[in-house]
Amino acid sequence: MLLTHTDHGLYCAAGDFFVDPWQPVGRAVITHAHGDHARPGSTAYLCAAPGEGILRLRMGSDAHIETLPYGATTHLNGVAVSFHPAGHILGSAQVRVEYGGETWVVSGDYKTDPDPTCAPFESVPCDTFITEATFGLPIYRWPAAETVFAAINDWWRANQAAGRTSVLFAYALGKAQRVLAGVDPSIGPIFVHGAVHRLNTAYRAGGVALPDWSYAGDAPPNTDWSRALLIAPTSAQGTPWLRRFGDVSAAFASGWMRVRGQRRRRSVDRGFVLSDHADWPGLLAAIAASGASRVLVTHGYTAVLARYLRESGREAYELAAPYNGEQLGEEVD
């Protein structure tokens, strides 16, 4: 096996490196900067070049981080390693590993829908494909993004007419920037929580075009919040921080909003189905396009997707992970 499952994560013995290790290691090859894939404490990190800024923000200024452009190949102890766009967030990558006549691809998190804030997903042919399964159930099918953003814009306008502040909860890394890039900024001013502000700044530094926003903490006391859209992480929900914004209408942008009852469970007025992960058709399309004869399924509804693939005639197995993003306090949608 070119990659094996260990207590520290996926390990390539031939190259002596780990892919997205969940404990500190000597060399960590990272798919992207979300906390369930990039953990602090490793001696050295290797990531796709567009993700360097965010990874450094997450790992700290002293972290030893090396980068590689998408599609370029480096050799780690004779093992060929390259990064290919995953379409998940800025700098997200699939990791291609080739050695001894075998080619494996570790998907990390990915989506196949277009997103102006990151490079689009690219299919990478391989023998073994390790795929995520965050939304690996047939019920998860995403509406067109333009339909979702039209609904967000209508909700914002309706709140303005009613004199309410529009508070949209969106995961701070990836989703918040996608929301910012997709809404109509002519409707009114856009303010963001501090956690979103820091990551927006990193996105702009990475060359991503975003409309203007303001850090909510810098707003003067007489700000008319009723005209504003406020983008905040879900961790801000129910906190004293929200009280300054007066009468609010709260919404949540997430793939989890596809399931009836999730809006009520999340205690929001509106739910918008917008995910940075592949839906069921996207997962199946990506797996088919890889041409892999063997599929390992991790992170999410692994049993359902692996069983479906086996029943469809493909060799498929579950690959356990010790935690997912929600268990880390990382926001995953």
BELDARA-V915215 format. One record per residue. N is the residue number from 1. PHI is phi as a letter, one per 40 degrees, with the letter a starting at -180 (none if undefined). Layout:
# BELDARA-V915215
N_PHI ; N_PHI
This chain:
# BELDARA-V915215
1_none ; 2_c ; 3_b ; 4_b ; 5_c ; 6_b ; 7_c ; 8_c ; 9_h ; 10_c ; 11_b ; 12_b ; 13_c ; 14_c ; 15_c ; 16_f ; 17_a ; 18_b ; 19_b ; 20_f ; 21_c ; 22_c ; 23_b ; 24_d ; 25_b ; 26_c ; 27_b ; 28_b ; 29_c ; 30_b ; 31_c ; 32_a ; 33_c ; 34_c ; 35_c ; 36_c ; 37_b ; 38_b ; 39_b ; 40_c ; 41_h ; 42_c ; 43_c ; 44_a ; 45_b ; 46_b ; 47_a ; 48_c ; 49_d ; 50_c ; 51_c ; 52_c ; 53_c ; 54_c ; 55_c ; 56_c ; 57_c ; 58_c ; 59_c ; 60_h ; 61_c ; 62_c ; 63_c ; 64_c ; 65_b ; 66_b ; 67_b ; 68_a ; 69_c ; 70_d ; 71_g ; 72_c ; 73_b ; 74_b ; 75_b ; 76_b ; 77_f ; 78_g ; 79_c ; 80_c ; 81_b ; 82_a ; 83_b ; 84_b ; 85_d ; 86_b ; 87_g ; 88_c ; 89_a ; 90_d ; 91_g ; 92_c ; 93_a ; 94_c ; 95_b ; 96_c ; 97_b ; 98_b ; 99_a ; 100_f ; 101_g ; 102_b ; 103_b ; 104_b ; 105_b ; 106_b ; 107_c ; 108_g ; 109_c ; 110_a ; 111_a ; 112_b ; 113_c ; 114_c ; 115_a ; 116_c ; 117_c ; 118_a ; 119_c ; 120_c ; 121_d ; 122_b ; 123_c ; 124_b ; 125_d ; 126_a ; 127_c ; 128_b ; 129_b ; 130_c ; 131_b ; 132_c ; 133_a ; 134_d ; 135_b ; 136_c ; 137_b ; 138_d ; 139_c ; 140_c ; 141_b ; 142_c ; 143_c ; 144_c ; 145_d ; 146_c ; 147_c ; 148_c ; 149_c ; 150_c ; 151_c ; 152_c ; 153_c ; 154_c ; 155_c ; 156_c ; 157_c ; 158_c ; 159_c ; 160_d ; 161_c ; 162_c ; 163_g ; 164_b ; 165_c ; 166_c ; 167_b ; 168_b ; 169_c ; 170_a ; 171_d ; 172_c ; 173_b ; 174_h ; 175_c ; 176_d ; 177_c ; 178_c ; 179_c ; 180_d ; 181_c ; 182_b ; 183_c ; 184_c ; 185_c ; 186_c ; 187_c ; 188_i ; 189_c ; 190_b ; 191_b ; 192_b ; 193_c ; 194_d ; 195_c ; 196_c ; 197_d ; 198_c ; 199_c ; 200_d ; 201_c ; 202_c ; 203_c ; 204_c ; 205_c ; 206_c ; 207_g ; 208_c ; 209_c ; 210_b ; 211_c ; 212_c ; 213_a ; 214_b ; 215_c ; 216_d ; 217_c ; 218_c ; 219_c ; 220_c ; 221_d ; 222_c ; 223_c ; 224_c ; 225_c ; 226_c ; 227_c ; 228_c ; 229_b ; 230_b ; 231_b ; 232_a ; 233_c ; 234_c ; 235_c ; 236_c ; 237_c ; 238_g ; 239_c ; 240_d ; 241_d ; 242_c ; 243_c ; 244_c ; 245_c ; 246_g ; 247_c ; 248_b ; 249_b ; 250_b ; 251_b ; 252_b ; 253_b ; 254_a ; 255_c ; 256_c ; 257_c ; 258_c ; 259_c ; 260_d ; 261_g ; 262_c ; 263_c ; 264_c ; 265_c ; 266_c ; 267_f ; 268_b ; 269_c ; 270_b ; 271_b ; 272_b ; 273_c ; 274_a ; 275_b ; 276_b ; 277_b ; 278_c ; 279_c ; 280_d ; 281_c ; 282_c ; 283_c ; 284_c ; 285_c ; 286_c ; 287_c ; 288_c ; 289_c ; 290_c ; 291_g ; 292_c ; 293_c ; 294_b ; 295_b ; 296_b ; 297_b ; 298_a ; 299_f ; 300_h ; 301_c ; 302_c ; 303_c ; 304_c ; 305_c ; 306_c ; 307_c ; 308_d ; 309_c ; 310_c ; 311_c ; 312_c ; 313_g ; 314_b ; 315_c ; 316_a ; 317_a ; 318_c ; 319_b ; 320_c ; 321_b ; 322_c ; 323_a ; 324_b ; 325_c ; 326_c ; 327_c ; 328_c ; 329_g ; 330_c ; 331_c ; 332_b ; 333_b
